[in-house]
Amino acid sequence: MTKIIVFTVRKGGEGKTTLSTNQAGLLSKQGKTLIIDLDQQGHVIKSFGYNPKDIKTKNIIDVIKDNITLEKALFTSSDHSNINIDILASKSELASFIHETGGVKRIANLIKKISVSNKYKYIVIDTAPAFDDLTWELMDLANLLAIPFACSNYSTEAVSDMIEPESLKNFKMNNAKLKFLIIPNKYKLISRKGIESVNSMYKLALDDIRNKANSKDIYFSNLISNSDQYNMAVNFEQIPLTLAKPTKVNRNLKAYEKPLDEQQELNKQIIKLLGGK
């Protein structure tokens, strides 16, 4: 049965696209994976080396409107050997389409149709920084809601709204088995007297959310660092870090290995939460 992971939070800049593309890369090593971009900015396709101009007629909206078949709309990572990922791109018109009558339902129905076909072991969805009707529909379909959290004051407000008891009750109304994974993201180490530690403000924000997360269905992942290696992988390899070749990304293997280790640890927890080993 296909497992659906939705990366979402209503605040921008939390790292949804970086996390979703890199986790899709690791999940693809476990089985065929589809990543769907539901952010009108369309950055997912760039992470795999495609020109954004290519999405003009190959995107989720044109599939829904029957301008192109799903099979022809998919971008594959065939330019890179041994990568088991398909990509369904977004485009700027997605924002207005969501507000059309029936637009949200048509998007949800397409995702449901793809999932029940069992063509993919995993579907990873990258969303826009919003909390709208589409988000609610995705919650009904998802097995896991992955919530990136950059541990700032603004981030705390956005995540707090999602995990308060009344919100959780509503989220699970049509999907009792939905699980939530908060991913503390973009941390930076500071050095004092030769000792490295996480910024105290970051810790305070994370502790605040931990104290508010009083549901057995809310989990916390390991910390994910704010590494330049993610951009370097996309710029030089035209592929997410978790699929890149380390010697081409950076000659400093230590710098590459740290974010990769963090992503792999996160991936293990995601697979476990989805019922895997």
C-alpha positions in Angstrom: 0.0 0.0 0.0 1.3 3.5 -1.0 2.4 5.7 2.0 1.8 9.4 1.7 4.1 11.9 3.5 3.1 15.6 3.4 5.6 18.3 4.3 3.7 21.4 5.4 3.7 24.4 7.7 2.0 27.8 7.1 5.2 29.8 7.5 7.7 30.1 4.6 11.4 29.6 4.9 11.2 26.5 7.2 12.9 24.2 4.7 9.9 22.2 3.3 11.4 21.8 -0.2 14.9 20.9 1.0 13.5 18.3 3.4 10.9 16.8 1.0 13.3 16.4 -1.9 16.1 14.9 0.2 13.7 12.5 1.9 12.3 11.6 -1.4 15.8 10.7 -2.5 16.3 8.4 0.5 12.8 6.9 0.2 13.4 6.1 -3.5 16.2 3.7 -2.3 13.4 1.7 -0.6 11.0 1.7 -3.5 9.5 3.7 -6.4 8.8 7.2 -5.2 6.7 10.1 -6.5 7.2 13.6 -5.3 4.4 16.1 -6.0 5.0 19.8 -5.9 1.9 21.7 -4.5 3.8 25.0 -4.1 3.2 27.4 -6.9 6.8 28.5 -6.7 7.7 25.2 -8.3 11.1 24.7 -6.7 11.0 20.9 -6.5 11.7 20.6 -10.3 14.8 22.8 -9.9 16.2 20.5 -7.2 16.4 17.7 -9.9 18.1 19.8 -12.5 15.2 20.6 -14.8 14.5 24.0 -16.3 11.4 25.6 -14.8 10.3 26.5 -18.3 9.8 22.8 -18.9 6.7 22.8 -16.6 4.7 25.1 -18.9 2.6 22.2 -20.2 3.9 19.4 -17.9 2.4 20.0 -14.5 -0.4 18.9 -12.1 -2.9 21.5 -13.3 -2.7 20.4 -16.9 -3.1 16.8 -15.8 -6.3 17.6 -13.9 -7.6 19.6 -16.8 -6.9 16.7 -19.2 -4.5 18.7 -21.3 -1.9 16.0 -20.8 -1.8 12.5 -19.4 -0.2 11.8 -16.0 2.4 9.6 -17.6 3.4 12.3 -20.1 3.4 15.0 -17.4 5.9 13.2 -15.1 9.5 14.2 -15.0 11.8 11.3 -14.3 15.2 11.4 -12.8 16.5 9.2 -15.7 19.4 11.7 -16.3 20.8 10.2 -13.1 21.6 6.5 -12.9 19.9 4.3 -10.3 17.4 6.9 -9.1 13.8 5.7 -8.7 11.9 9.0 -8.5 9.1 10.5 -10.6 8.3 14.2 -10.2 4.9 15.9 -10.8 5.6 19.6 -11.1 3.6 22.7 -10.0 3.3 26.0 -11.7 2.2 29.6 -10.7 -1.4 29.1 -11.7 -1.8 26.6 -8.9 -2.6 29.4 -6.5 -5.7 30.5 -8.5 -6.7 27.0 -9.4 -7.1 26.1 -5.7 -9.7 28.9 -5.3 -11.7 27.7 -8.3 -14.9 25.8 -7.5 -13.9 22.2 -7.0 -10.2 22.9 -7.5 -9.1 21.5 -4.2 -11.2 18.4 -4.5 -9.8 17.7 -8.0 -6.2 17.9 -6.7 -7.1 15.6 -3.8 -8.9 13.1 -6.1 -5.9 12.9 -8.5 -3.5 12.2 -5.6 -5.9 9.6 -4.2 -6.2 8.0 -7.7 -2.4 7.8 -7.9 -2.1 6.3 -4.5 -4.6 3.5 -5.0 -2.9 2.5 -8.2 -0.1 1.2 -6.0 2.5 2.2 -8.6 4.5 3.9 -5.9 5.7 2.8 -2.6 5.9 6.4 -1.4 4.3 9.7 -2.4 6.0 12.8 -1.0 4.1 16.1 -1.2 5.7 19.5 -0.8 3.2 22.2 0.0 3.0 25.9 -0.2 3.5 28.0 3.0 -0.2 28.1 3.7 -2.9 26.6 5.8 -5.9 26.3 3.5 -8.6 24.0 2.2 -6.0 22.0 0.3 -4.0 21.4 3.5 -7.2 19.9 5.1 -7.8 17.6 2.1 -4.2 16.4 2.2 -4.5 15.5 5.9 -7.3 13.2 5.0 -5.0 11.4 2.6 -1.7 11.4 4.5 -0.1 8.8 6.6 2.4 11.2 8.1 2.4 15.0 8.4 6.0 16.2 8.5 6.3 19.7 10.0 9.6 21.6 9.5 10.4 23.8 12.4 13.2 26.4 12.2 12.9 27.2 15.9 12.4 30.9 15.7 9.7 33.1 17.3 7.6 33.2 14.1 8.1 29.5 13.6 6.9 28.7 17.1 3.6 30.6 16.5 3.0 28.7 13.2 3.7 25.2 14.7 1.8 25.9 17.9 -1.4 26.6 16.0 -1.1 23.2 14.3 -0.5 21.1 17.4 -3.0 22.6 19.9 -5.5 20.0 21.1 -8.5 21.4 19.2 -6.5 21.5 15.9 -5.3 17.9 16.3 -8.8 16.8 17.0 -10.0 18.4 13.7 -7.1 17.1 11.7 -7.8 13.5 12.8 -11.5 13.7 12.3 -11.4 11.9 9.0 -8.1 10.2 9.4 -7.6 8.7 12.9 -4.3 7.1 12.1 -2.6 10.4 11.0 0.8 10.9 12.7 2.7 14.2 13.1 6.5 14.5 12.9 8.0 17.8 14.0 11.4 18.3 12.3 13.7 20.8 14.1 15.4 22.3 11.1 18.2 24.8 10.2 20.1 24.8 13.4 23.6 26.4 13.6 26.3 25.6 16.1 28.0 28.4 17.9 31.5 28.0 19.3 32.5 29.3 22.8 36.0 28.6 24.1 36.4 25.9 21.6 33.1 24.1 22.6 30.3 24.0 20.0 26.7 24.1 21.0 23.2 24.9 19.6 22.1 28.5 19.9 20.2 29.1 23.2 17.3 30.8 21.4 16.9 27.8 19.2 16.8 25.5 22.3 14.2 27.7 23.9 11.9 27.6 20.9 12.3 23.8 20.6 11.6 23.3 24.3 8.5 25.5 24.0 7.1 23.3 21.2 8.0 20.1 23.1 6.0 21.3 26.1 3.0 22.1 24.0 3.1 18.8 22.1 1.1 16.7 24.5 -0.4 14.1 22.1 0.9 10.6 21.6 0.6 11.1 17.9 3.2 13.9 17.8 6.8 12.9 17.4 10.1 14.8 17.2 12.9 14.0 14.8 16.7 14.6 15.2 18.0 18.1 14.6 18.7 19.0 11.0 21.5 21.5 10.4 21.5 24.6 8.2 24.1 23.3 5.7 25.4 24.9 2.5 25.9 21.4 1.2 22.2 21.2 0.1 22.6 24.1 -2.3 25.9 22.9 -3.5 24.4 19.5 -4.4 21.7 21.1 -6.4 24.0 23.7 -8.0 26.8 21.3 -9.0 25.1 17.9 -9.2 21.6 19.1 -10.1 20.2 16.7 -7.6 19.3 16.6 -3.9 22.2 16.0 -1.4 21.0 12.5 -0.4 21.4 11.4 -4.0 24.6 13.3 -4.9 28.1 12.0 -5.2 30.2 13.4 -2.3 33.4 14.0 -4.1 31.7 16.2 -6.6 29.6 18.1 -4.0 32.5 19.0 -1.8 36.1 17.8 -1.4 35.6 18.2 2.3 33.8 14.9 3.0 33.2 15.8 6.6 31.1 18.8 5.6 29.1 16.5 3.3 28.7 13.6 5.7 27.1 15.6 8.5 23.9 16.7 6.8 23.7 13.3 5.0 23.9 11.5 8.4 21.2 13.8 9.7 18.9 13.1 6.7 19.5 9.3 7.0 18.6 9.4 10.7 15.4 11.3 9.9 14.6 8.9 7.1 14.8 5.9 9.5 12.3 7.5 11.8 10.0 8.4 8.9 10.0 4.8 7.7 9.4 3.5 11.2 6.4 5.8 11.7 5.0 4.6 8.3 5.1 1.0 9.7 8.4 0.0 8.1 11.6 -1.2 9.8 
